[in-house]
Amino acid sequence: MASERITTAAGGIVWRKRPGSARPEPRIEVLVVHRPSYDDWTFPKGKTDPGESLQATAVREIGEETGIRVRLGHPLQDLSYPVNDGIKQVSYWCAHAVGADEAAPFVPNKEVDEIRWISLREARDLLTYAHDVSLLEEFDELRDRQAHRSRTLIVLRHAKAAPRSSDVDDLDRPLTAGGAERAVALVPLLGAYGVLRVVSSPAVRCARTVEPYAHSISTFLEIDDRLAEDTNPSSVQRSIAALMDRKKPVVVSTHRPTLPWVLEAIGVDLQDLAPGEAVVVHHRKGHVLATERLL
């Protein structure tokens, strides 16, 4: 018997602070969309393009359907349900609306003809599908703990580099061709989380891994000697503590020997990352709320 075809897709619960709210903890609104082809109310989502990451899909599809730019935060449950040609598997994130796009007039498109910013209570009544209501309940539980407002720190092992050689100083070892391709492929992945700070060990292979992304957002690359291969645990601890204290999403590019100290400083179990792989840490007030692995 042939296995059922699995179609992957991604989207998010897009949220914003309610405009004009003066409360100490402002009420929030979530975005729901109406699809004329199904006559339903749901959350924005769509299928992945060939070779596209789920994170990039979520940001792209939300933008295409609603005209709103988002950055991904805390992950939500994956949903699977039957469709005509098999099973659709959808990955979701809390997605914070950024910029002024949410205030711009909505332009209907072939997928979505209406959007609404509404309260969570109104969303429960309006959503068409039970699985979307379940997703909303998960989001509401995160909101109760303010976890929907988590900060993001991405810990990245540098992409594949040239072998060690007596002819080249270790700090100057470049990326291989495959490593350089991975550095370019990381651009939409890091962009999906809205990374605004780019920090690297002084080694060329670490810096070159995140240079394409830094260039894509027109920011400078911060070099931190405390993340070098010959560092020590106390130096790493000070570096990571400073980064976790900042609100802006940040990526840190470092080395395999340094990773155990970095992850220990964050409070994350050791993960065996291959060259060019990363772990996304969602945290708030010094507490790790969730992690994701970027392959």
ABEGO torsion letter per residue (X at the ends): XBBBBBBBBBBBBBBBBBBGBABABBBBBBBBBBBAAAGBBBBBBBBBBBGBBAAAAAAAAAAAAAGBBBBBBBBBBBBBBBBAAEBBBBBBBBBBBBEAAAABBBBBBAABABBBBBBAAAAAAABABAAAAAAAAAAAAAAAAGAAABBBBBBBBBBBBBBBBAABBAAABBBBAAAAAAAAAAAAAAAAAGBABBBBBABAAAAAAAAAAAAAAGBBBBBBAAABAABBAAAAAAAAAAAAABABBBBBBBBAAAAAAAAAAAGBBBBBBBBGBBBBBBBBGGBBABBBBBX
